[in-house]
Amino acid sequence: MTLVLGLDIGSTSTKAALVEVADEVAVVRLARTTTPATVGDLVDAAAALARECLGDAAESVAAVGIASMAESGAALGADGHPLTPLLRWDRRVDPRHLDDLLSRHPDLPSQTGVPATTKPAAVALRSLRAESPGLFDAMRHWSGVADLVAHALTGVRATDHTLAARTMMAGAQGSAWDAAVLSTVGIRTSMLPELRPPGAAVGVTSPGARAFGLGPGVPVYIAGHDHAVGAWASGVRTPGAVADSLGTAEAIVRVTDAADTGAAVAQGFSIGRTVDGAAATVIGGSRACGAMLEWWAAAHPGDDLLTTLAALPDDAWTPSPVTVLPYPSGRQCPRPDPAANVVESGAARDGKDRVRAVLEGLVFHARWMRETADLLAGSAATDLTVLGSLAQRVPSWAPLAAAAGTTTFTTACAEAVAAGAALLAAVRAGAASDQLSLARDHVVPASAPDLDHAYRRFLDTALEGAS
């Protein structure tokens, strides 16, 4: 048996998982904390979680894997100290900086497979250059959040293809920095992390890794974009398989052997690669999960939506007469619409109708993303795997998704990304078979004979207001 450590730097929480791999994958210990806002606090938090997981481990770990949210990082000075807090994917950016970038590179979305939004690092750096020119001139490094932790462990600045591709500065494959785009942004290749091909380590732990409870010489890997890591670890690896990764943000990860990049980015989807580089991915994102929880809390002070959702039945389901469009902060895909908002229609019979309608709205929007991803991939999905802590906390979520007719599983591990980062590191270090994956449970679909009708009503309502 082999022990490996995984770290997951997420939008809301940072997690660590100590994982044992042999014939199966077993999570030995988990630890989590709120994701900090600064580079120093992030590194300290990751180190503390690692020490908590490693505490009384009987043996040293064979490898470390790091996954993270994408489109998030920080500017560093010549001495390596941060010049900015973490600039995250969900920050507010003046859209004129995106417009300026696209005026110089109008085909950038179709060339990179990244939709035209303000999230990518290329836009963040254009914004930094325009709004804080002195700080921008002092910058000598830009690192994503996973890369910052890897550097603290190894002293090497490097990243992987799944995170690099989402910067809009490394092409669709994430295999090489684009000199023309870098020139427009105003930076040099030397200021960015080295690009590691799938399977290659960032380096090995240096003396500084003692803060993480690790000795020297342990290989460290950037596992990749959190949703892609969770999908791969859950066995979503071959064309036709699809994952629904539920967190603060939700992502549909559809594996395919071909996709229409231009059509995908026009619909707000991104095109990338699996973490092992073996296949293409169509990824659709939504902020609705976390955003709807915040929306409900503001509208219903003292009423915890998750607690109410957790009490709903997971077998027999009567669709709500209320339709809810779950867009408190716009819709990323399909039919991108930054002005989309929450819409409620229909008459509720009691308080539970509105609660059920919120969950249906989230499940229906994910179904719409999946069906659009199938169209972009040119074939129907073969199976669906639902993963993430929300799938564990709301038992009816996966059965409702399964009611659409696709064979559905849930990943048994609540922290599939952290555990998946550890598993991927073990495979890359040669300490585990590449056939291993996290355990999955088959989902029995909810008995909901009228759910398709409710879904069509949802689509009609959404398309009525689509721009």
N, C-alpha and C positions, 0 to 999 in steps of 0.2 A: 504494500500500500504506500501511496505517496501523498504528501501534503502540499497544497499549493494555496496561494493567497490571491484573492481578487478584490479590486477596488472599483467602485462605481460612483463617479461624481455626477450626480443628477441635478435637475433644476431646483428641487426642493430639499432633497436629502442626499448626503454622501454615505455610502455603505461600504463595509468590508465583509468578506466571507472567507473563512478558512475551510477549505474543501479537501476531502480525502478521495482519491481516485484509485480504483483497482478494477474489478469487473463491473462496478457500478460507480456512480457519483454520489457522494454523501456530504452534506453540509455539516461540518463539525460545530462551527460557531459563527454567529452573525453579530455585527455591531453597526449602529447608524447614528448620525447626528445631522443637524441642519447644515446645509451647504453654506459656508461663509461667503462674505462679499469681497474679501481681499485675498491677494495671493498668499501672503504670509499666514493668514488664518486658515486658508484652505490646506496648505501643506501641513500645518500643525494639526489640523483636524484629521487629515488622512493618516498622519503618523500615529495619533492617539488611537484611532480605530484599529490600525494594524497591530499596535501593541496589545490592545484589548483582546483581539482575536488570537494572537500568538501566545499570550500570557503563559499558560502552563502546557504548551504543546510538547509532546513527547519527543519530537524530532524537528529538525530544521525544514523549511519549505524548499521545494525543488525549483520553484519559479513564481513570478509575480505577474499578474495581468491587470491592466488598467483600462477601464471603459469610461466614457464620459458623454455628457450632452455635447452636441455639435454646436458650431457657430458661436463659440464662447472662448474668450482668452484674455490676454493682457499684454500691454506694451512694457518692455523692460529697458533699462538704461545700460550703459557700457559695463557697469559693475554687476549687472544681473538683478539689480533691485527694481521692483515694480514702479512704473511711472503712473499707472492707472489702477483702479480697482478692477475686478473681473468685469469685462464688457460682455454681457450675456446675450444670447439669442433673442430674449424677450425685452431687450432694452428699447427705449424710444429713440429713433433716428430720423432726422429730417429726410423725407423721401427725395428731396432735391439731390442728395448725394448719390442715391441710386440712379436717378435720371442722368446725372452727369457721367457716371460710369458707363451707362448703356448708350449714351450719345457717342461715346468713343468706341464702344464694343457692342454694337446692337445685336449681334448674334451670340453674345455670351451665354444666355440661358440655354439655348439649344446646343451650344458647343460643350458646356459643362454639365448639362443635365440638372442644373439647379434653377428653380423658378426665380423670377425677378422680384425679390423681396428685399427688405432692409436687413435681413438676418446675417448674410455671409460676412466673413472677415474683410473681404475686399471693400465692402460698403462701410464697415466700421472704421477701417483705416482711412478711407476717403473723408469720412466725417471728422476723424481726429486731425487730419492734415488741414482741413478747412477751418475748424473751430478752435484748435489748440496747436497752432503752428510751432510754437516754441517747444512744446512737449514732443510733438511729432519729430522735430529735428533732433531731439535728444535721444530718441528711440534707437536702440541697436538690435533689439530682438522682439519678435512677436511669437508668442506661444499659446497654443490651446490649453484648456484646463488639464486634460490628461497628460499633455507634454510637460506641464509645469511640475506635476507630481513625479513623472518619470525622471525629470532632470534632478529633482531633489534626491532621488534614489541612486542615480547613476552618474550625474554630472554631465550627461549627454543630452543635447536638444534634438529630439527626433519625434516623428509622428507616423501614423499609418494612412493607408489610402482612403479609408472610409471617412476619416475626419478631414484629410487634406482636400478631398474632392468637394466638400461642402463649403470651402472657403471662397469658391469661384476663382481661385488662383492656380489650380492644379489640374485643369482639364477634367473630363468626365471620368477618367480612370484613376485620378489621384496619384499618378505615377511620376509626374515631373512638374515643377513650378513653371508657369507660363510667363516668359520674359516680357512679352508685350503688355500683359495685364499688370505685372509688377511695375513696369515703367509708368503706366498710367496712375497706379496707386502711389508711386513715389518711393518704393522700397527696393532693396536688392535681395537676391536669393540667399545671401549669407545671413540675412536677418530672420529668415524663416527656419523652422526645424528641418533636419534632414528627413527625406522621405524613405521609409523602410518598406520593402516589398512584403507581401503577405508571408508570414512565418518568420521574419527576421526580428531578432531582438534589438531593443534600443541599446542595450549594453548590459553590464552586470553591476550589482550593487557596489557602491563605493563606501568608504568609512562613514559618510554622512547618513547612510541607511540605518545606522545604529539607533537613530531617533525613531525609526519604524519598528524596532525590535528585530532587525535583520542583520545578519553577518555579511561579510564581503563575498563577492563572487556569485551571487544568485542572479540568474538571467531575468531581465525585466522586459515585458512586451507591452506595447500599446495594443490592447485588444480591439479598440475601435469605437465607433458610434454606438451609444448605448442600446438603441432599439435593434440595430443590426446584430449586436453581440447577443442580446437576449433571444432573438429569433434563431440564430445559428445554434446556440447552446440548447435550445428547445427542439432541435431536430429539423428546423425549417431551413433546408439546405438545397433542395433539388427543385427544378422547374415545376411549377404548379402549386407548391406549398406556399402558404401565406400565414403570417403571424399578425395578431392584433396585440400590440404592446401598450398596456394601460398604465399611465403614470400621470404626472402633472400635465404633460402633453401626451397625446395618444398618437401612435403611428401604426399604419398598415404597411407591412413589409412583404411584398409579393416577389417571390423568386421566379425568374423567367430566363429563357435562353435568347430572347429578343424582345425589343420594345421600341416604339416610335418616340424618340426623345423629344422632337418638336411638339407632338401632340400632348405628351406627358407634361412638359413644363407649362404649356398653354392652359392645362387643366389644374395647375398648381402642384403637380407631383414632381418628385425628383427621380432621376435615374442614377444608380450607382452600381456597386458590386457587393457581393457577400463578403464577409470578413476574411474568408479563405481565398477570395479572388476567383472562385470557380464558376460563378454564374452572375448574371445581372440581377438587379433589384429595382422594382418600382415601389417607391415609398411615398405614402400620403400622410400628411400630418394634420393634427387638429389640436387646438388649445382647449377644446371644450371641456375635457374632464375636470381639470383643476379650475378653469374659469367658471364652470357652472356651479361648483361647490362654493366659490366665492360669491357668485351672484345670488345663490339661495341664502347664504348666511346674511347678506346685506338686506335681502327682502324679507327674511324670516329670522330675526334675531333670537338667539337661544334655541333654535331648532336645528339640530345636527342632521344634515341630509344623509350622510353616510350611515348613521345609526338607523334611520328610517328605512333606507334602501336595504340594509342588511337583514331587516325583518320581513321583507317581501318573500312570497313563496317562490321556489325554484322549479316547481313541477307544473302545476296548473296555472295558467295565466289568462286573465281576462283583459284584453286591450283597453286602454283608457279612451274615453270619448274625447279627451283633450289631446291636441297635437302641440308639441313643443319643438321649436327650432332652437337647438342649443348653441347659439352663437353670441355670447356676451362680448366678444372681442373680434368680430369678423369671421369670415370663413376662408380658410387657406385652400381647400380643395374639397370636392370638385367645384367647378364654376367659381373660381376665386372672387371674393367680394369683401373687401375690407370694411364696408359699411354694413354688412349683415349684423343683425342683432337678435336678441331673444324674441321670439314670437309665440304667443299662446293663442290657440283658437279652439272653440268647442266649449261646451258647458260641463263643468265638473259636477258629479253627483255627490261627492264627499271629498274630504281632504286627501285621501289616498289616491284619488284619480290624478291629481296634479303631480304627486310624487312618482307614480307609475309612468306618467307622461314624460317626466324628465329622463328617467332611465330609458324609456323607449326612444326618446329623441337621440340620446347618445348612441344607443345600439343601432338605430336606423341610420344615423349619419355614418357610422363605421361600415355598415352594410353598403351604403352608397359609395363609399370610398373603395371597398373591396370589389364591387361590381365594375366600377370604372377602371380599377387596376387590371381586372380581367380583360376588359376591352383593349386596354393599352398593351397588354401582354399577348393578346390574340388567342386566348384560350381560357376555359373555365378553371377555377382553382380546384385542386384535388383534395385538399384538406386545410383546415383552419386550426391554429393553435392560439389560444388566448393566454396571455401571460401578464404578470405584474401584480402589484399588491392590491389594486382595486378588484381584480378578478377573484382574489381570495376573500376580500372584505365584503363583497356583494355577491352572494352565492347565486342569485338569479341572473347575473350578467351573462355568463357563458351559456347557460341553457337558452336564454333568449336569442343569443347570436346563433346558436346551433339550430334554432327553429327555422332558419332560412334554408336549411336543407343540405348544407355542406358538412361532411364528417368533421366533428369538432373535438379538440382536446384542450385541456388546461395543463399548464406546467405546474407541477406540484410545489416547486420551490417559490416562495413569495418574492425572493430577491434573485430573480433569474439572471439579471445583468451582472451583479457582483459575482455570483456563483459561476456564471458563464465566462466571465473574464478569467477566473481561476482555471476553469476547464480548458479554455483555449490556450492559456499559458502552458498548461501541462502537456497538451498535444504538441505545441510548438517546441517544447523542450525535450520531446521524445520520451516523456514520462507517462503518457497515456495514449490509448488507441484513438485514432481520428473517427472511429465509429461510435464512440461514447457520446451520450447526450443526457441532459437532465430528464428525470422521470416525468412522464405525462399520464394524465388520467383521461379516459374517454368520457365525453359529456353526453348525457341523455337530454335530448331537446325538450324544452318546455312544451307542454300540451297547450297550444294557443292557436286554435283553428282560424281565428279571424286576424291573425297578426299580419299576414300579407296585405290584407285590405288596409290595415292601419299604416303599413309601410307605404303603400301607394298614396294614401292620403298625405303622409309626411312629404313624399317627393313632390306631389302636386303643390303643396304649400310652399316648399323650398323653391321650386322652379318659378312660381308666380312672382316671387320677389327677386329672382336672380337677374343680375345685370347682363 
